[in-house]
């Protein structure tokens, strides 16, 4: 996973945490749900990048 992608995905997850927290404090359910969705999206992107990295390592192992 490139460092830039990792930072971007983590930033999206943290932004979601902030929105969810703000939604909780202000009793705004839609903001809270939006924050949860952003967190999930960031985590899924991170997982996808890890899978791509793992696949590349497997592919490289078969080259040697």
Secondary structure, DSSP 8 states (H G I E B T S, - for coil): --HHHHHHHHHHHHHHHHHHHHHHHTT-HHHHHHHHHHHHHHHHHHHHHHHHHHHHHHHHHHH-
